[in-house]
Amino acid sequence: MTTVPPEPRSATARERALVPVLVFLGTVVAVISSLGAPLIPTIASVDHVSLAEAQWSLTVTMLVGAVATPVMGRLGDGPRRRPVVLTAATVVVVGSVLAALPLGFAFLVAGRALQGVGLGLTPLAIAIARDSLPEGRSRSAVALLSITTVAGVGLGYPLTGLIAQSFGIHAGFWFGAVISALGLLLGILVVPANTHRESHPLDALGAALLGLAVAGLLLVLTEGESWGWTAPKLLVLGAVALLLLAWWVRHELRTAHPLVDLRTLRNPVVLTANVTAVVAGVAMYLLMSLVTRFVQTPTAAGYGFGASVVVAGLALLPFSVSSVLSSKVVPVLARRTSAAAVLPVGCAVSLLSMVVFLTSHGHLWQVLVVMGIAGLGVGCTFAVMPGLIVSSVPAREIGSAVSFNQVLRYIGYSTGSALCGAILQAHTAAGHLLPSESGYRAALLLGCVVWVVIGLVTIVLPRRAAAVARRASADEELMVEESLADIAPGEDEVPLRVTG
């Protein structure tokens, strides 16, 4: 009797909407995280604070995000993923409204802190896509979700600049409140539950140690320019952060249920993705910071275009567009080569963008071309990193591992921004407000070196991993052959005799 296999079940409307909703949530989070950057001078003017104080409207979001992301990733690996996602989205809405209300600078910073919780949503969205979609669809969805963190920044800068210039500073934050509320509503309708997951206790000490260590490091990087890189309080803060980080590593390797399973770093693929996250984040934000400052520099300085904040934001738009387009290129490259081989390709394209900006920046259209090239390179690099991690760690560790990768990106972003400020400040003559053009050349040359180094890392580490795997396989085969050769008839055994 033959059995007829059941026809494949067609996807429901909720399942079809899952990827678009997750991408929308990731884009909203990235846009909101960048809301403070173009508005810092305006915030300082409206709320009568210094530029250094106004910078906290951006710094506090990154700090809270760095602390919340690994905790949310670990909680999301258990049966509470849907409640974690919806709670975080609700906190972002509350923070957006608080930042939008004209209640003063303190409430604005508090609202921006609450918005930072949303930075942990992207790793959870990646874990949801991996668990809820067929393998073919999940790979492309994971790549697209990884790029939203890059593309959203390029969208957030021009959008907030345009809204603030047309309707006032608080209108930009009301815009964030509206889109985050829409994201929450869509999440309620679409995000699936995962109650089948095993629950583990949260590593509270690990979360506290990592949060304090990362917060300290980010404070050093973001406040170094205003405090002074040799200021005693900055040096003490950096030393304490490094000690806390060492304590966290020791604790994670000894606890039964760590916040981040650091043993996965023994896998060269995971190690490559995490090293790339930090260094590529440095180079990416170094270029973005240089471009926005260069475009706004008055022509009287001998370079720059004297453009407005809106135009400076629009200069980043090609970066967002080409980074999204790269999600279509990556699957083709990965099929023809491998996912790991896409990383050095992305680094090479990003290096090209640095070289082009270094040699051609006399016209605004050249800057737009530079950002288009950069978006393609960074998009290719960031698109494959979560996929490499997802394919290399156990399913129960996906949320935590991807969240840790995201935290490393934040550290890279802050380092790149701080490097830009430090290099340009070093090339600013005493009594002058603007750096010389040589400062931009020095920063771009450093960026070229960074991309060369990380490009070599993405080639060497995977090759060494493959060589180790081949040696292990050869040793295993040799051991099997030797054990078979040692097998001989015992004293009580009669050899098998074949007679004709």
N, C-alpha and C positions, 0 to 999 in steps of 0.2 A: 504494500500500500504506500503510495507516495504522498508526502505532505507538502502542501503549498506554503512557502514562507510568507509570513504576514507582510503586507505592503508597508513601506516606511511611513511613519506618522508625519504628517505635514506640521510644520512649526506653527505655533499659535502666534497671535498678534503680540502677546507679551514677550515671547521669545525673540520674535523678529525685531522688536523695539529695544532689546537689551543692549546691543552694541551701540546704536546711536545715543541712547540715554547715558551709557557709561562714558562715551566720548564727550558728550555735552557736559557731564559732571566734571571730567578732567579739565576741559577747556575753561569752565567757569572758575575752578579753583586756581588755575594758572593766571587767568585774567585778574582775579581778585588779589592774588598775591603780588601782582605788579602795580596795583592801583596807586600805591604811595609814591612810587619812584618819580613820575613826571610832575607830581603835585607838591614836592617838598618845598620849593621856593615859595609857592602860593600859600602853603600851610604856615610857613614861617611868618609871612606877611599878615595873613588873616588872624592868626592866633597870637601874634606878637611874641614869638619865641625865636631863638637863634636857629640858624641852619643846622647846627649840630643836634639841637633838641628836636627839630622837625624830622631829622633823619630817623628818629626812633619810630616814626609811623611806618617805616619800611623794615627796620631792624627787628622790631618786636614780633612782626609776623613770621620772619624767618626763624627766630629763636623758638617761639612756641611750636612752629611746624617741626623743627628738628627734635623737640622733646616728644611731641604727640605722635609723630609718624611711626617710630618703632613700637610704641605701646599699642597703637591701633592695629599695626600689622600683626602682632602676636595675638591680640584679642580676636582679630579677624580670621585667624587660622583655626579657631574653635567653632562651636555651634552658634556663636553670637554675631556672626558677620553682618547680617542684615540690620540688627539693632545698632551695631557700631556705626555702620554707614549712615543710617538715618539720623542718629544722634549727632554725629559730626556735622552733617548737612544742616541740621537745626541750629547748632551752635554758630555756624557760619552766617546763617540768616540773621540771628540775633546780633552778632558782631557787626554785620553790614548796616543794620538799622541804627545801632548805637554810634557807629562812625559817621553816619549820614546826618544825625540830629545835631543841630548847632548848640551843643552843650559845653563846648570848650575843648582845649587840647587834651586834657586828661582823659575825657570820655572817648575822644578820637583814638588815642593810643590803646585804651582798653578794648574798644571795638576792633581795632586792627589785630590785637592779640587773640581775640576770639576767632577772627577770620583765619589765623594761622593754623587752627585745628584742621581746617579743610585740606591742608597740604598732605595729610595722611590718607586722603581718599583715593588718590591715583593708584598706589600699590594695592589697595583693596579691590579697586575696579579691575586691575590686572588679574588678581586671584579669582575674582568672580568669573571673568571671561574664560580663564583656564579651566575652571571646574564645570561651567554651564554650557560650553559650546563644543561641537565636534572638533577634532584635532586640527583639521584644515582651516576652519574659520577662526579658531582660537589663536593660531599663530599670527594671522593678519590683524586680528583685533588687539592682541598684546602689543604688536609693533605700533599700531596707530595710537593706542593709549599712551605709550611711552613718549610719543612725539607731542602729545597735547601739552605736556609740561614746557616744551620749548616753544611751540607755536602760540600758546596762549599769552606768553610774555610779549611776543611781537605784536599781538593784537591788542593787548591791554594798554601799551604805551600810547598809540595814536588815539584809541577810543577815549581813554580818560583825559588826555590832553585836549581833544576836541570838545568833549562834554564840559570840562571845567572852563575852557575859554568861552564857550557859548552860554552856559547856564550857571556858572559858579562852581566853587570847589565841592560843595556838598552834593551837587547833582551827580558827580562821578561816583560817590559812595551810594547814593540812591539807586543808581544803575546797577551797582554790585548787589544791592539788596534784592532788586527785582529778579535778576538772573539767578541768584542763589535760591530764592524762593521757588522759582520755576524748576530748578534742578532738584530741590527737595520733593516737590510734588511728583515729578516724574520718577524719582527714586522710590517713593512710596508705592507707585503703581507697578513698577517693573522689577526692582531688585529682588532676586529670589532668596529664600531662606536656605540654610545649610545645617539643619539640626542634626544631621547624621555624623557630623564631625565630633571627634573625641575632645573633651574639655580638659585643659591642663591649668594648674594654678599660674597666675601671673607672677613673673619674676619682678617683684616690686623693688627690691634693692638694685637689681640690674637696671631697671628703668630709671631709678633716681640717679644712679652713678653716671649712666650714659647721658641722661638729660643735662645734668650739671656740667659734665665734661664738654659736651658739644656746645652748650650755651656759653661756657667760658671761652672756648676756642673761637666761636663766632663773634663774641664781643671783642676779643682781641683783634680780629680781622676787620671788623666794621668800625671800631673806635680808634684804631691805631693812628689814623691820619689826624684825628682831632685831638687825641690825648698826647700824641708824640710816640714814635716807635721805641724810644728808649726810656719812656716814663716809668718810674719804679712800680706804680700801681698796675701798669700794663704787663710788665715782666712778671710780677707776682701772680697776677691773674692767669697768665699763660702757664706758669709753672704748676699752679694748683690744678688747672684743667688737665695738664698732661699726667699728673699724679693720679687724678681721679680716673682718667682713661686707662692707665695701667692697672689700677685696682679693678676696674670694670672687666678688663680682659681676663684677669686672674679669676674673678668671680664667675664669669660666664663659662670658663673651661672646667669649673668644679661643680657647678650646680646641676641638679638633675633635669630641670626644665628651664633652660636659659632663655632670656629675651631674644637673643640672636645666637644661633648655633654657629659659633666661630669655626667649628671643625669643618664646615663646608668650604672654608677658604683653602683647605688642603687640595680641593679640586681646582686644577689650574684654570678651568673655564670660568668658574665663579670668581677666582682671584683676578683673572684678566678683566672681567666685567666690572668689578669693583674698583680696580686701579684706574680703568678707563673712565669710570664715572667721576672720580675726583679730578683727574687731570684734564679731561675734556670739559668739565664744568668750569675750571679755571680759565682755559683758553676761550671758551664761549663768552663768558661774561666780561673777560678782558676786551674782546673785540666789540661787544655791544656797548660797553661803557665808553670806549674810545670813540665809536661812531657818534653816539648821542652828544658827546661833548664837542667833537670836531665840527659837527654840522651846526651847532649853536654858537660857535666861536665867531666873534665879529671879524669881518674881512680886514679891519685895521690891524689885526695881529699878523697879517701876512699870509694867513691861511684861513680855512673855514669859510662858512657861507652866511653867517649871521642869521640863521633861520630861527623860527619860533619853536616852542615846545611841540606844537602840533606837527610841524614839518619834520622835526627830529624824530617824533614817534612814527610818522609815516615812512621815514627812511628804513624802519625796521620791518615794515609790512612785507617786502619781498622775502625776508628771512622766514616769516611765518608761512607764507604761501609755498615756498620751495621745500620747507621742512615737511609740510603735509604731503606734497607731491612725492617726497622721498619714500613715503610708506608704500607707494605703488612700485617704486624701483627696487626696494629691498627684497621682496619675495622673489623677483626675477633673478637678482644676483645670487640670492641664497640657494635657489634651485640649481643654478648653473655651476656654483662653486660650493660654498657652505656658509652657514650663518657666521661662523667665526671669521671667515675670509672677508666678510663685508666690513668689519671693523677697520682694518688698515686702509680699505678703499675710502671710507668716510673720513679718516684722518688725512689722507692725501688730498681730498677735495677741500677740506677745511684749511689745510696748509696753503693751498692755492689761493683761497680768499684772502689770507693774510698777505701773501706776496703781491696780489693785485692791489690791495689797499696801500701797501708800502710803496708801490711804484706808480700808481695812478689814482690821484684823489683831487684833481684840479676842478672837476665838475661834479655836480650832484648826481647825475645819471651814473657816474662811475661808482659812487658810493652805493647806489641801488643795486648795481651789478654785483658788487662785493657782497652785499647782504644776501642776495639771491644764491650766490655760490656757497656762502657760509651756511645758509639754511639747509641746502642739499647735503652738505658734508656732515653737519651736526645731526641732521635728521637720520641719515644712514647709520651714524654711530650710535645714537641713542635708541633707535628703533630695534636693534638686535640685542641690546644688553638684557632686557627683561626676559626675552625668549631663551637666551643662553642660560640664565639663572633658573628659569622655570624647568628647563629640560635637564638640569643637573642636580636639583635638590629634591628630596621627597615631597610628596604633595602636601603633607602636613606642615612643611616649612616654607611654602611659597610666599605667603603674605609677609612673614617675618624677613625672609631673605631679600625680597624686592623692596621692602620698606627700608632696610639697612642700606641698600644701594641708593635709594632716594635720599637718605640722610647724607651720604657721601657726596651726592650731587650738590646739595645745599652748601656743604662746606666748600666745594669747588667754586660754586657761584660767588660766595662771599669772598673767597681768596682772590678770585679774578677781579672783582670790583675793588678790593683793597689794593691790589697790585697796580691797577690803573691809577688810582688816586696817588699812591706813593711815588710811582715813576714820574707822573706829570708834575707832582709837587717838587720833586728833586730837580726838575728842569725849569722851574719857575724862578726867575731872578728876584733878588731882594727888592721889595718895593713894587713889584709887578703882580697883577692879578692873574694873568694868563701865562701858561707855559710856552716855551719855544717849540717850534715844530720838531726839533730834535727829540723832544720827549715822546712824541708819537712814534717817531722812527725807532727809538729804543724799546718802547713797549711792543711794537709790532715785531721787531726782531726777536724779542723774548717769546712772543706768541708763536713765531715760526719754530723756535727751538722746542717749545712745549709740544707742538703737534708732531715734530720729528721724533721726539722721545717716546710719546705714547704710541705713535705708529709702529716704532720698532718693538715696543712691548707687546702690542697686539699680534705681532708676527712671531716673536721669539717664544713667548709663554705657551701658546697652543702647540707649536712645533715640539717644544720640549716635552709637553704632556703626551703628544703622540709617540715620541721616541721612547718615553718611559713605559707607555702602554704596550708598545711593540716588544720591548725588552722583557716585560713581565709575561707577555704571552709566549715568547720564545722560551723563557725559563720554565714556564709551566709545561710546555710541550716536551722539553728535555727531561723534566722530572718524570713525566708519564712514561717516556720511552725507557728511562733508566729503571723505573719500577717494573715495567714489563720484562725487561731483560733479566732482572734478578729472579724472576719466577722460574723455578726449576722443579722437576719431579722430586717429591720427597722419598724417604726410604721405604715407606709403605705403599708408594704409588707405583703403578706399572705404566711405563710410557705407552702411548697409543701406537700400535704398529699397524701399518697399512700393508696389506698383502695383495698381490695381484691376482 
